[in-house]
Amino acid sequence: MKSRKRNLLLYLIAVIIPTLAGSIFFFMDSVKQNDEERLEEAKWIGSIHQRSWDQFISETVTTLDMLSLTAGSADTPSDKLEPLLQKANQLDPRYGGIYLLNPSGEVLTGSNQFLANSDLSNKKYLKEVSRTKDIVISNSPETLTNGQTVVGIGKPVFNDNGDVISIIVAHMRVDYVQNIMRLLTPEARLSVLNSEKETIMDINMNGDSSFSSQNSISIPIDRLPWSVKVELPPRDMLAIVKDAFRAILILMIITHILFLLIKYLRLKKKNEEEKKENELQKLELVGTLAASTAHEIRNPLTGIKGLIQLLSEKYTNTNDQYYFSVINDEISRINEIVSEFLILGKPAAQKMETLDLRNIIKELEPLIISEANLHNVTFESAISDEPVMVECTKDQMKQVILNLTKNAFESMEGGGKLTIKLNKMHSKCQLKIADTGSGISEGEIEKIFHPFYTSKETGTGLGLVVCRRILHSFGGEIFITSKETKGTHVDIFLPAKNEA
């Protein structure tokens, strides 16, 4: 039940929460991307109509310039201009009519009779033409007697002295321009606004031009003080949901992979802990056995050894002495195994001392050098100049070092090099014992700390187990790395103590 709750909590942290948070993020990101696409589409629509309007105004200015040059000729009567105005009007269906007015605003002639004898002097844009002596477009549409809605464009006509003698007015048909705009972008909703932000015409708005500036963009027309206001297309919720769902699905796959990976690592760690616990249980079992039987084994061995010594004094034959020596060697071997059993068990509390590890190594150096000479091995040591104080038991620390150097010598049957290095770190010290012997294979190095595992013919398989047990009792650790034919490195780390 407890394990199930932990798995549910892990699933919640590794999958549910990241997926929910990611869903919100990806949905908002999809909305943002869709909004950017809508904005780009609106800009594209606005730019189409902007260029269309600029082109139309440019063409209109060109037409009016040509007509004003003709009308400016002193000997050209108004009745002769009427066919010219009619022809110009017929060439471009966007015009509802083209007229010639006197400076006061009275219609003199035109391409049709809609404004015959009309007085347009009250039109603001015509007054602006007379005042500025420049082409001016009306800022608002007007409805003619035939019901046609138009926007007026006025152009002054000058004489040779530069005086305004007449005005040419072209009426742009709002309905025709609207149809052209609707054909260019049939689905778009937009309006054309004057300089006062009033609607001149709209497309697909059905009379509603009240869309907010947040949901629209305005693009100014270069040749006019007008602008094209385009409503952003509606959000494509289906595309948004599809994009977000795709990203969320990928996120769910990743989070589930992460969840499975974490579960795998947790199971692996649990198996390692169980493996260590099994190792400890094995050692405890061996320790319990050792504690209950070691002394009982030693007592009869002592009696047997004494009797063998007496018999060896009685029977001095060479063959008999050989047998006695073999028996003595085996008794010594049994004693050695029993001694290691006692260390594997729960030994009686020993008094720990804070000792300089350098002194322990120096005391052992004569023994190590002697053994090195015997095995044709070169010995080197590199010991820290400052004191390396550790809390330990002197005899057991010596036993660890001698056991490890003994293993090193046995691995260098044809000679080699043994190195001992001692370094002091910030909160611990490092003792390194390295050899150039035969090394240990990858398959064997994982088993070297298992009780009773040995690669030697006469080994007990307890030496390294005893060393690790002793170092653990000092609060230390031991690590062994090795390569076949290259040698073995043993690293021992012990907590450093301040010098008393």
C-alpha positions, 0 to 999 in steps of 0.5 A: 500500500505504501509503495502504491502511494509512492508510485502515485505521488511519483506519477503525479509529480513526473507526469500529471503536473508537467502535462497540465502545466505543459498543456496550458503553455502549449495552448497559449503558445498555439493561440499566440502563433495563431494570432500572429498568423491572423495579424500577418493575414490582416496586414497582407489584406490591408497592403493589397487595398493600400496599393490599389488605392494608391494606384487609383489616386495616381491614375486619377491625378494623371487624368485630371492633370491632362484635363486641366492642361486642356481646360487651361487653354485660353481658346478652349470653350466649355462646350468643346470640353464636354466630349473630352470629359465624357470620353475620360469618364467612359475610359474608367468605370470607377468615375460617376462623372467628371465636371468643369466648374468655375472658380465659384463652384458653378458647374459649367459642363460635364460628362453627364447632366446629373449636376447641370447648372448646379452650384457646388460652392458650399463643398468644403473640398472645393473651397480647399482647392481654391485656397491651396491651389492643389488637388483635394479629395473630399473627406466624406461621400455624397449622394447624387440625385440619381441615388449614386454615392460618390466621393469628389476629387477636385483639381484647379485649372490655371491660366498663364498667369497662375490664376485659378480659372476653373476647377475639374471635379471627378466623382469616384463611385463608392459602390464600384470601388467597394465591389473591386475591394470585395473581389480582391478579398471576398472574406475580409472585413474592412473599412476605409476611414478619412482623416477624421476616422469616419467611415467612407466605405466598408466591406462585409461589415453590414453597416457595422464598423465598430470593431475595436482597435485591439481586433484590427489594424490600420494601414495608411494610404500614401496618396491620401490622408485616409487609412484602411482598417482591417478586422483580424480574421477569427481565431482558428480554434480547430488549428489551435487545438490540433497544434496544442494536442500534438505538442501535449501528446509529445510531452505526455510521451516524454513525461511517461518515459521520464516516469519509467526511467525514474522507476527503473532507477529507483528499482535499481537503487532498491536492488542495490540496497537489498544486495548490500543488505544481503551482504551484511546479513551474510557477514552477520551470519558468519560473525554469529557463527565465528563468535560462537565457535571460534574460541571452541575451535582454537582450544582443541587446535592448541592441544593438537599443536602441542601434541604434534610438537611432542611427537615431532621431538619423539619421531625424528625420521625425515619423513615423519618431520615432513608430515609434522611440518605439513600438519603444523602449516595446516593448523596455522592456516586454520588459526588464520581463518579463525582470526579472520572470522573473529574480525568479521563478527562483532568484535569487542569494542576496541579503543580508538586513537587519533594517530598520524597515519604517516607513522604507521606507514613508516613502521611498516616500511621495513617489512614492505621493503623486505617483502619487495626485495624478496619478490623482485619488486621496486617500492616507492612511497610519497607521503604528505609533509604535514601530519595526517591524523585519523581515528583508528586502531593501530594494529588493525590499520597495519593489518589492512595495509599489510593485507593489501601489499601482500595481495600486490606482491602476489600479483607481481610474480615476475617483478614490478613496482609497488607505490604507496601515496598518502595525501591529506585533503580538506576533510579526509585523507587518501591512501593509495596503494598501486601495483603493476601486476597482473590485474583483475578482470571486469567480471572478477572485480565485482565479486572481490568483496564477496565473502569466500570468493578468491582467485587464489589456490590457497586463499580464504576469500576473507582478506578484502572483506576483513579490510573493508569491515575494518575500514568501515569501522573507522568511518572510511571507504575502500575502492579498487580499480584494475585492468588486466596486465596493467595493474591494480589501484586501491584507494582508501579514504578516511576522515581526517582529524585535527592534530591534538 
